[in-house]
């Protein structure tokens, strides 16, 4: 007999929060460990290091919302650097993106707590998946880019990222 997920919302919420926190921890390390010369570099890559970090934060923040109409930008956002190929005049600093990461973390508990994870619609019509699956997709996206930055960091500095379960 299949397990009814709606009977276990607290457990599922706790798991999602833990996995988001682990993803944010990995991204935090990638931001903190990045040397200045790598931060603005896109040498050999389609986008600069900082742009990938911003992109990961922006879309994690965006998809933690109920739907696209609910999105409230990070108060310090300027332009559209979340689009990796959009022109932008100035980059965000490491301190800026750590501030954005902390902003996202402050939203996490309420965002997950307010979600209807049993909904068959995720709130973003271009994704044809339910809310729970969409959150897992969002975590995968966050981890994908954190790992991408980790690989660039290791190639440039021989320094890797620690594997963390949840702490931020």
Buried (B, 14 or more C-beta within 10 A) or exposed (E): EEEEEEEEBEEBBEBBBEBBBBBBBBBBBBBEBBEEEBBBBBEEEEBBBBBBBBBBBBBBBBBBBBEEEEEEEBEEBEEEBBEBEEEBEEBBBBEBBBBBBEBBBEBBEEBBEEBBBBEEBBBBEEBEBBBBBBBBBBBEBBBEBBBBBBEBBEEBEEEEBEEBEEEB
